[in-house]
Amino acid sequence: MPLVIIESPNKIKKLTKILGSNYKVMATVGHFLLLSKKNLGFDHDSFEPNYYVDPQKQNILNNILFEAKNHREIYIATDPDREGEAIAMHIYNALPRKGRSIKRIKFNAITKKAVFDSIKNSSKIDSDLYNAQTARRLTDRIVGFLVTKVMWNKGLKQTSAGRVQSVALKIICDRERKVSNFLSTDYWIHNIDFKDGISSSISKINGSSYRCLSLKDSKNTSKEIKSKSFSISNVIGKKRSISPKPPFTTSTLQQKSSAKLGWSSKKTMDTAQKLFGSGYITYHRTDSTRSDPSAVSDIRKEIVNIFGSKYIPKAPRLFKNKDSSQDAHEAIRPTSGQVPMGASPDEIKLFNLIKNRFMASQMSDAEFSTIAYYIKSKDKKVELITKGQSKTFDGFSKIIISKTKDVLLPVLKKGQVLTLKNVTSKKNSTKPPPRFNDATIVKVLEEKGVGRPSTYASIIETLLKRKYVIRDKKSFKASENGMLISDYLGENFSSIVDTKFTAEMESALDKVAVGSLEYKKLMKSFYYQVDNAVKEVNKLKLPKSFICKDKLCPKCNSSTRKNISKNGEVYLSCSTWPACNGIIKNEKEGIIDIEVGRACPSCSNIMIKRSGKFGSFWGCSSFPICRQTIKVGVK
């Protein structure tokens, strides 16, 4: 009897049903090895990771190893991605191998055909994929531990940095700054109604594009238009079509579920995981837009049966992947056309969203007839325009509702004189750029090559959990803590929070995954780059952005500096510490007159109260880089 080892226990029931009683299925319940906290968790010469078994997973691992003794044939069927490959390697190294056949199998969907095809085409564990995931894990650890320690030394207690997390935070904070600094401008738009059944807008005045920025100009323009006569100078009619979008990738699924269902990225990924684990959809962590030809053939037949042959193009649609796509798995699609039996309402909503997108991707274009009337005043000084369109064939919009609405216009001829009915103007104000929401931040992260779509949900949740970002209705608003952290990292670790640097790192990880870049070479370069940056920053004084000249110390009237307490609260302390120990926690609570470790006079890292053979003293937190000490009580 073969043993099949998977990641999630939620898949055991479905796989057992597919494989039958001749197979035993067990789950690792995700990762069971943790990186050691000693020496950053790896050997600094070989860059080999140092792991230990998660105490909470020890019994799970013991049960798998005990069961493995009873099986000569073992299949490792962890998820078909880099993380799954890492878990596969870890379980392979832990299993007893003597006299056993241990093989790696991967399936993109939990269906009978996919599972048994994977067994038939079993292979070895991909060491390149394993190295790529290990490199990702270690680079995250290097930034997380080394940079975070510096931040704590600078007074940003209980904060953290992350290789991808900090870049995402900077993107949100940069947008927040644009929103805060935005100055609104008033402008007026004019609507010109004709008795001939059309309404027009101003295109040009005196040959130049027109924009009205004052009430006076608005009134003058309205008066000028009323004094003129108009006629149709040109009529342009066109046919246009809109093609359907490709099936969902991880990123586009998160974007659409946010826009359509109002869901967070986390909720989308959690629900998709349940659908995949139950065998209803293909693997939901993918950046590919290709689909299995047999699935495409089936959905085309279904389209013809429901809507007729005119609703499919002559040949199946093929979609081009992005240059950065790994193309390891096909796009997200349903494994069958049936709505999941016994599924939750949320699972049904997401399933229908996925199915409709997949079906629409193989349907005909939506076709439109457009018309534009170009209108000029008799003296040629004022130019107006009116546009209309009508849908002539719905195509894929039969199931995907289009935002494009029909604007029907009467038939008018070139040279036809128009009769003016009314001229109105309306005041508007420019608006700041919108804050990011789940859909737009995911889109920007993908466009800039920051992280991987499968990690976006966890990145967003981390920022929310640590309160660097807060939800304002459905938008993300950077908190005071988040802005402070982002400012510090941007000023001192500009390369680490640079989107280009992060995107290049993702590209390097992709090269490791295909064996074109050596793992050790990448790790050595990255580690020493971050380590050297940390050593330099440790010597620097606080960034100017931390100093508040408009908030004076209530004890000595000096400027104050921003800090983050161990409770995650931003407060101000006197910039002359230890000469003065004044603190402003917040304006309501006023002064807290206590002595706390702040600002080493040599390097500006915080001072920590320590004990020695001569009693208590303040020592620099960056010891041994800085050996500054101050006796307790000395001003």
N, C-alpha and C positions, 0 to 999 in steps of 0.2 A: 504493500500500500504506500503510494507516494505521499510525502508531506509537502504542503504548499504553505509558504510563509508570506504573509502580506503585511501592510502597515496598519490599516484601520479595521478594528473589530466589527464595524458596521457593515463590512462587505462579506463577512464570514457566511451569513445565512444565504445570500444570493449566490456566492461561489460554490458553496456546498450543494445547493440545489442544481447548479450547472454541472459540477464535476461528478456528483453522485457519491455513494457510500464507499467507493474504492479509494477516495482521497481524504486526507485529514488536512483541515485548514486551520492555521493559527495566525495570530497577529502580534506584531511587536509593539503596537500602540504608539507609532511614531518613532522618534529617535530614542535610543536607550543609552547612548553614550554622551557624556558631557565633557566639554573642554576643561582641563584643569585650570585653576586660577593662578597657579604658580608659574612664574616666568612667562606670563601671557598665554600659557597653554601650549607652547611648542618649543622645540629645540632651536636655538638661535643660529645654529650652524647648518643643520640639515633641513630645518623647517618642517620636521615631522611633528604632527600634533600629538599632544599627550592627553589621552582620554581616560575617564573613569566611568564606571557604570552608575547611572542615575539610581540612587537608593530606592526611589519610588517605582523603578522598573526592574529591580533585581529579581523579584519573584516571577515576573513575566518572562524574563530571559531564562531563568532557571527551568521554568516549565517547558519552554521551547527546546532547550538543550536536553532535558530529560526525555522528551518525546522523540527528539531526533535520533536517539540511540536505537529506537525501534524501527527506523526507516533506512533503507538502502538508497532510495531515490528521493531527492529533495529539490524542490523548485522554489527559488526566491522570486516572489512576484510583487515586490514593492513598487510604488508608483513609477511611471515611465518618465521621470525627469531627473535632474541632477541630485536633488535631495533624496529621491528614492534610490538612486544609484549609490549614494553614500551610506544609506541605511543597509542596502544590499551588501556592500563591502564589509560593513561592521558585523552583520550577522554571519556572513560567510567566514570571516576570521574567527568568530566565536564557535562555530559548529565543529563537531568531530568529523574529520574528513576521511579517515582511513576506511577503505572498503565501501565508500559511498560515492554516488554520483550527484554532485551539486551543480545545478544549472540555473541560469538567470532567464526569466521569461518576462515579457512586457506585453500588455494589451491596452489598447486605446479605448476600449469599451468593454463593459462586463456583459458580454453576450456569449452564447455557446460557441458560435463560430470564432469570435475573436480570442476567447480563452484557449480553445483547443488548437487553433492555428499557432498561438504563441508557444504552446507546449511542443508542437511539431517543429517549430523554428527556434528552439531554445538556443542560448548562446552563453558566452562567458560575461562576467561583469566588466563593464567598460572602465578601465583605469583612468582614462583621460577625463571622462565625465566626473569620476570620483575626485580627481585632482582639482577640477574646476570648482566643485562644491566645497572642497576643503579650503581652497584659496579664498573663496567668498567668505567662508566662516572665519578664517584667520584674519583677513583684512578688516572685517567688521570688528573683530576682537581688538586688533591693534589700535584702530581709531577709538573704539569705545573705551578702552582702558587708558591708553596714554594721553589722549587729548582730554578726556573727562577728568583725569587727575590734575592736569594743569588748571582746568576751570575751577575745580574745588580750591586749589591753592590761591586762586585769584578772588575768592570770596563768593563764587557761584556754587554754593553748597547744594547737594542733592540734585544737581543737574547732570545731564549726560550728552555726549556727542555720538554721532553715528555716521558711518561712511555714506549712507544714502539718506538716512533720517535728517541729518543736518542740512543737506542740500534741499530737500523738500521743504524744510522749515524756512530756509532762506527765500525760496520762491514765494512762499505764502507771506513772509514778512516784507519782502520787497513790494508785493502788491498792496499790503496793508499801508505801507508808507505812501504809496501813490494815492490811495484812497484818502488818507489823512491830510495830505498836502494839496489835494485837488481844489482848485478854485473854479467855481461854476460861472459860466458865461450865459447871458440871456441872448436869445435869438428869436426871430419871427419867421414863420412860414406862411406863404400866401396860397389860397385856393381860389381858382378862377372858374366859375360855373358859367356854362353857355346854355342857352335855350335849346340848343341842338342835341342835348342829352349827354354831354360829356363834361368832366371836370378836369382841369389842367393845373400843373405846377410850373413855376418859373424855371426855365433852363438857363437863359442868359439875358443880360441887359447890356446893350452897347457892345456886344461881342464877347463879354467876359462872364464867367460863372458868377452867379448872384448869391450873396449871403447877407441877410439883413440882421444887423446887430443893435439896432436902436428903435424905439417906438416912433421917433420922428421920421426915420427913414422908411419905416413900415407904412406910415400914413402917406408919405410922399409917393411911395411906390404904388400904393392902392389908387391914389388919385391919378397918377400917370396912366395906369392900366385902364381905368374907367374912361379916360379921354381918347382912347385909341380904338381902331377897328381891326379885326383879326380875320385871317383866312388860313386854310390848310395849305402849308407849303410843301408837304411831302407825306406820303403814306407808305410805310414799310411793313409788309406782312411776312412772317417766317413760320416754318415748321420746326419744332424742337422736341427732343425726347430726353427723358431722364431714365438712366439705367439703375437697376437695384444695387444695393450695397452687398458686399460679400458676407458669408456667414460670420458669426461672431468669433472673435478672438477673446482672450481673457480681458484685455483692455476695453474693447468695444462693448463687451457684455456688461462690464461694470458701468461704463458711461451710459448705455441705454437704459439699464435698470434704474439708474439714478434719475435720469430724465423722465422715464415713463412710469416707473413704480414709486419713485421717491425713496429708494433704498440706499443705504450706505454700502460702501464697497465690501465691508465685512459681512453684512447680511447677504449680499449677492453671492459671495464666495462660499459662505457656509451653506446656503441653500443649494448651490450648484454641486457642492461636495456630496450632499445627501442624494441628489439626483444621480450623480455618477456612481456613488456607492450602491445604489439600488438598481443600477443597470439601465437607467432611462436616457442618459446622454453620454456622449463621448467625453474623453478627458478634458476637463475644464481649465487646465493650465497650459495654454498654447498661444503662440504668436503667428500661427499659420492660417491662411485662408483657403487652403486646398481641402477638398473633400474626397472621400472614397468614391471611385467611379460607379460602383454598384449602388451606393446610397443615392448618388445623383440620378442614376437611371430610375430608381424606385420613386424618387420624389417627382421626377418629370412625368411619370405615368400617373401619379396621384393628381398632379395639376390638370392633366388632360381629362381624367375621369370627373373631376369636380367642375372645371371651368371651360374645358374645350381646348382643342389643339392650337388655337390662335394665341393662347396665353403662354406658350413656351417658344423660345427662339429655335431656329432650325438645329443648331448644335448646342450641346451643353456649355454653359458659361465657365470660363477659367479665369481665376483671379490671381493677379501678381502679388507675391509677398513683398514686404518691405525689405530693403537691403540688410537691415539689422536682424531680420527674422532667423531664428534657429531652425524653423521648419521641422522640428522633431516629431510633431504630431499633427493630425489633421485639425481643421476648424471644429468648433463646438457645434454639434448637431444632435437631434434625437436619434436614438438607436431604433426606434419604431415610431409609427405615426399615432399610436394610441396614447391617450392621456393616462398618466400613471394611476393605477388602481390603488386606493388607500393612501394616496399622497395627501399632504397638508395643502391648505389653500395657497400658501406661499409657494410651495413646490409646483403646484399646477400653474400659477401665474408665470413663474420663470420658465417652466417647460413650454408653455404656449408662446412666450416671447422668443425662445430659441427656435421652436418649430416654425413659427411664422417667418422669422428672419431667414432660415434655411430654405423654406419653400419659396419665398419671394426672390431669393438670390438666383433661382433658376427660371424665373418667369420673364415674360416679355417686357420691353420698355413701356413706360407710360408716355403717351404722345400728346403734344399740345400744339395749338395754333395760336400764334401771337401776332399782335398788330400794334403799331406805334403811329400816332398822329403827331406830326411836327407842325407847330402853329407859329406864325409870325404876324407882327403888327404891320400895318400898311407901310409905315416908315422904316421897317426892318430893325428897329431898335430893341424891341422886346420879343424874346423867343420863349414859347411855351411847349410843353410836351404832355401827351396823354398816352398811357400804355394799357393794353388789355390783353387777356388771353382766355382760352377755353380748352378744356381737356377733350381730346378727340378719341382717345382710347386709354382705358384705365390701366391695363397691364398689371404690373406687380402691385400697384396702389389699390388693387382689389382687396388685398389683405393687409397692406401696410398703409395706413392713412397718411396721405401727403399733406404737408402744411400749405402747399400751393393751392390757392383758391381761384375759381373762375372770376374774371372781371370782364363782363360782357359789354361791348360797345356798339353803338349804332353804326351802320355803314355810311361813311362819309367819303367824299372824293377830293382829290388834289385840286386846289384852286377854289374850293367851296368857301364862301364867305360865312362867318359865324356871327351869331347874335349874342352879345354879352348879357348875362343875367345878373351876376353878382360877384363881388370881390371881397373875400374875407381874409383876415390875418389872425394868426394865433401865436401867442408867446410861449416859447419853450425854454428850457435851460439845459445846458450840457450836463451830463452825469459822469461821475467818476467811474473808472473801470470797475466792473463787478468783482466782488470777492470770489475766490474759488469755492466751488462746491465739489462733491464727490466726483461728478462727471468731468468737470473742467480741470481739476488738479491731476486726475489720472491721464487725461489727454495731453497735458503739458509735460508731465513726467515722461510719457512715452515718446513724445516728439523730441524731447531733449536727450533721450537715451539714458535717463537716470533710473537705475535699478531695473527690475524686470516686472512685467505686469502681474505675475503671481505674487509679488511681494508688496504691491501697492496697498492692499487692504491692511496688512500688518503695520506698514509705515504710518498710515493715517491714524490707525488705532493707537500706536505708540505716542504720537504727537498729542492726541486727545487725552490719553491716560495720564501723561505727564504734565498736562495743562499748559503746554507751550502754545497750543491752539485750542480755541473753544468754538463750539457750534453756535452760530447766531442764526436761528431758524435753520435753514439748510445750507448756509454758507459757513466757511471757515474764517475765523477772525483771530489774528495773532494776539496772544496775551502779552502783558508787560514782561513777564518772564521770558516768553519766547522771543520777543524783540531784543531783550538784553543779551540773551544767549547768541542769537543770530548776529548781532552787532559785534560781539566779542570774537566769534569765530571768523566773521568776515574780515575783521581788521588784523587778526593774528594768524589765522590758518586759511588764507584766501584760496590756496590751491585745493584744499580738502573740500571746501564748500563750492568750488567752481563746477558748474554743470559740465563743461567740456572735459575737465579732468575725470569726473565721475563717469561720463559716457565712454571715455577712452579706457577706463578701468573695466567697464562692462565688456567692451570690445576685446580687451586682453583676456578676460575670463572665457569669452567665446573661443578664442584661439587655443587656450589651454584645453577646452572641452573637445576640440577636434585634433589635438596633438600637434598643432603648429607652433606652440609656444611652451617652453619648458616651465613647469610649475615652480621649481626652485628659483629660477632666474626672475620670474615675476615677483615672488615673495620677497626675495632679497632686495630688489629695487624698491618695492613699496615700503618695506619695513624701515629701511635706512632713510628713506625720504621723510617719513613721518617722524621717526626718532630724532633726526637732526632738527626738524622743525620744532619739535617739542623742547629740545635743549635750548634753542635760541629764544623761544617765547618765554621760557622760565626766567630768563635774565631780564626781560622787558618790564617796564613799568606798566601801570594800568592804561588801557585805551582812553583817549580823550572823551569818548562817548560815555564813559562811566562817571565823569566828573560833572556835578550839577552846580553851576555857579549861581543859578537863580534860587536855589534852596540852601540857605545858610545854616550852619551849625548853631543851634540855640544856646550853646554854652560859650563859644568863642568867636562866633560870627565868621568863621572860615567857610570855604566852600565844602560841599559834602560829596560823597561818592556812593554809587549804587552797589548794593550787595543783595544776595539771595540767601535767606536763612535756611536752616536745616528743615524747616516746615514748608519751604518753597515760596515764602513771601518776600517780595521786594521791599527793602528798607534802605534808609540813608544813614551813613555814619560819617563822622568828621574825617576830612581828608588829611588832617594833621596827626592822626593817631600814631604813636601812643601819647603825644603831648596832650591831646584832648580826647576824652572818651564819650563825647556826646553822640546820641543816636536819635534819629527820627524814625519811628516805626511806621506811623501814618499820622495824618493831620488831626484825626479825631482823638487818638490816644496820646499824642504829644510825645514828650521826651521820655526815654528810658535810660536812666543814669546808671549804667552798669559797664564794667570794663570787659570787653570782648576782644578776641584775637583778630586784628585787622592790620593790613598794610605794613609789611616788613619795610623798614626804612632803607634797606639795601636794594631789594629787588621787587618790592610791592606785593609779594605773595602774602597770604594771611599768616598771622602768627598763631601758634597753638600752645596752649598751656601744658607744660611738661614738668616732670619731677626729676631731680638729680640729687647727688650726694650733699649738695649745699642748699637743698630745698626747691621750691617751685620757681619756674622761670618761663618766659615766653621764648619759644624757638621757632624759627622759620619753617613753614610746612614743606618747603622745597629742599630741606636737608637731604643729602649732603651737598647738593649743588650750591646752596647758600647756607652759611653757618652762623648767621646773625642771631644773637640772643639778647634778651632784655630782662632785667630783674623785675619780678612782679611788684607793682606799686610805684615803679620809677616813671616819672612823667617825661 
